[in-house]
């Protein structure tokens, strides 16, 4: 396995995403031979480049077919409604059975089947064909609401204190006298095994807090944690560092802007602090993030330009920048690593280039 054969999709820093979330995520993404690595508090996932070509073609087929697209939207709405009804019933009761937990884990996995269809690795070819296909044009008009509402749904399910996953984990912690933070390092199967009076191996749990890797081949997932995972990750990433002399990406909306950088990096456990980060941002700052989503809308409105590490021409950042009429460059890859709060930068979204004019003191 060579990292050059993969395309990076998402990255979460400052604590990354826990093992449990990754296991739920992989319930769907294993079908795409997804790779997840977590080390040094950074969580990153990748898809093989040949799989990305397939997903782009699948996305184009979906958006070209009015009936298929309508059925997808309707099924997504039904799934969201089913999730909320099922979770609300359990949360209001304050208890959860083994069968209910198994059902919930399946429902949460299926979330990613629906939401994945809004991601750039499904939709970039859609945007390219939108100028010549009337059905695609009509479906793109609906897309922004589908994407935003889908992301809001994900946030309520998975992110922050008070999310449904947080409530379920705390419920299980109380039920089985296990620290709820420990449960975020469990796998889905290990959560179910709590009902059989079985606890996950403490050494494995500690290892997962340091590093883990999910490797998938033909839909079969293999995991490693701790030192073994760290060594595999180091070997995998060896020689993959990009030159950081100049930042380049995909032009999502043309224009130029000069402003000071504001990094929006908050991680899984820092989601509750997001409002504070947005309040700290000044009007005219250049918003720099791994990606943007509805919870960053107020930051987008303050920004003179938007830069994201990942994304495509129908990502949230791209759509919002066109609505707001501000420059935007996506898929910059290392923007949140290379740039820092307070750096003065020039965003040239006519050529897809970012230049640092003055580093912050």
C-alpha angles and dihedrals in degrees: 000000000000124000089221087069090062136073118217114237112174138000131193119193134185095054098347119215123313127250093253093055089048092052091050090046091051091053085083104018093057085076087065094048090248122187121211125188128182122185137135089017092298122119118198133171132196141187125210109260092236089055091051089056089054094048091050090053091046091051091052091051091050095050093044093056113072094195095047092047093049091049090049092052092047093047091048090053091048091050093051091049092048092050094050094046092048095045095043090053092053096042093049090051092048095220137081132201126217092252091050092051091051090050093048093051089054091049092050092050090052089055088075093052089063100035094047089068089068094054124105094249087065100035111040094089088046091061092048091055096041094093094061105033120070095198091054090048091054093047093047089058087061094041100082093059092045091051096045096044090046092053092047087052091052091049093052091048101043117010134078138352109318096028115137092250090051090052093048092049092050090047090053091045091056093042095053100026093244125139106257091221088059089054092062086068093054124099120236091256092049090054090054091047089062086080088061091053092255124137127200117256107272092217091054091049092051090047092053091055088059102039142335139173133202112201119186129193121175091343096309115120124213120186135197130181140190122007094351090055093046092053092048091050093049091051091045094052097039110128093004097108114124125225109261101198092104133016119224134171146148118305108239097168126005127236140084134259140170120209148126118281122251113188116210102201116144110144130207097300094039096057091104090059094057095101089057092053091050091049089054092055117099127219108267096026118137107247112223120185143147085247137329129238137170094287088064095053094109089052090050090053091054094048128101088200140358129227123183133184093221139016141087143235093296098040119123092257092052094049095045094047090054091049092049094040095234130133117266135183119185133187091038086146100199104035095114090049100045100037125064136195110283098021111140108229140176114221111204103186091169088072101020094246133133120199127191108226097178132003118229116257 
